[in-house]
């Protein structure tokens, strides 16, 4: 038991020091980057559905579900994302493999549970070239960005009755986003370079309530969640100078950089609330639906653009799972869990008068590891975001997710007869 717990802690600490490029999307140019999915692979394979309270598996989207845990669960996941981007007359592709989450949840007595973990919150990873002509003068701009925000969280849930449980997560957000603009003018040897380095950190929390009951012989669950508005502290540094570009794209500074004053206002994280419900037989099948609403974001001063407007956003999810016979001894495939879902999202981002929408279908398998409570979870998601109208980019993406869920009785007493 102690070895397992120490291993989990050491893995959490090692991952906390790990940096990655988690996005290859041009839409990560805006705000604080691409919003990463904030649940497990099991949830993502069902379109992102987070209604269920499970006694074995972690549900990181719904802290009230921690109260239902009867076994300690260690979960870790990663994904590979293939992007295909299309603009007017241009097509590009990119591929990224990223860490998604690492978390531990465990019961406390019969009515409570806790969980803690680490996951990426946003990701920035883009490289965009733009060539313009002003009379006889040609200008070329290159925009690049890297970094993102991470989230460390600690949460707990408590069952007030056999039907009603409530829970809360406290999260600390931290990370750095680096952006750079190179401006080259025809006939000028030196290239202008503007860099921004912004550090973010701050605390947030969210709460949820889960209600479950029997309708005849079937199980019904309903959940509601709320995250109030919160502020992240920022610290920004901006430099301006000139560089010489080599043929391989390397930059050689002319040592004339100036540090510019730049405001560092708080970044407002808008409030968010969600409602969901599910119906089925817990050990056999389940279908559910969930809707999430978020207030409008604010433009951060270092990345404000005249062609960008943020409005309220919304997300709609339908999904579920089916397990033919979870306790079958004669057939392995009878114990496999099959998952599927659909997601439609209005991101709230409006660029050049166009609303940016995101839609995806997903599916996955929960493959039991022996006769234990552990499983290997594979998932697939195909979706599209954006449009090619008014010079924008339409992005198609295919995601393959891999996750491990280890369930066991870690904290149990052994008796000697």
C-alpha angles and dihedrals in degrees: 000000000000091000091053092049093048091048091053093050093048092050091051092051094047093050091048088067093049119105124195144170099245099176141048095177123121087217089069084075089081127080114329094336139260116345108238122217108265103205140066127285089256091060093043092054087059093055092270096302111169105175101105126099107204130189093212110027130059119245104196093182095063117045091187086068091068088077089066095058114119096168134044110255128197114193133183131170145179137181143203116219124197114193127196113189128191130188131162104312094341133097127183136169136202140179132208135178113203143178111245110183148329120199145156126209130181140172123253108205116313101306107040143051140181138206137185135179152128132259139158113262102189135002131206120197121142142132115190128176123201127184121193134177124215107186106304093340118099119203127191124196128189120194120193133173137179138174134047144192129289130203129217113188142184121191145169140194134200132195111222091181135000087268106037129058132166132195146173139204126208112201135188115207122203138160149113131250120199121193131179137188122197117193119193124184124201111260094014117109098200121071121215116233127196118185131187125194115187126181119200132193139154149121129264136168139199134194134204141181126209127198124188132179143156121261102191105308094335132093121238125190132180130183139188126190137184135189115186124218113281137183128229119206115234134199115191133191124188129188133185127196146120131269139184116234120218123213091262092053097257116148123227114193121225088213092241098115119148124202109225128205112249130177118247106202122170115271110234117223105203124232118263136193134182141190128198143167137187137189133193144074109309098220094039116031143340138184124191147165133211137183128198128193126192131187120240119285124232124237112250111231096234091056105032116143129188093221095053127085127173120212133171113298133214137191130196123195134185121180149128149166141241129205113184095206117345095194099043115141096184102053128040093196090055087065095049115107115223117204135186139164150159130227132193120184135181098203094202090235116128117187122182088347094306122120111226110225130185126202132173145168121214142186137176151165132235105211113197117230103224115304093317129107090255127103145181109230121204122186140179130198131183121187149144135223134189133002140259091233119120093008097303129136128255111208125199116189138186119197128194114193129194123189140169123212116189116192124185145135098264100164104049132129120238118218125208115210 
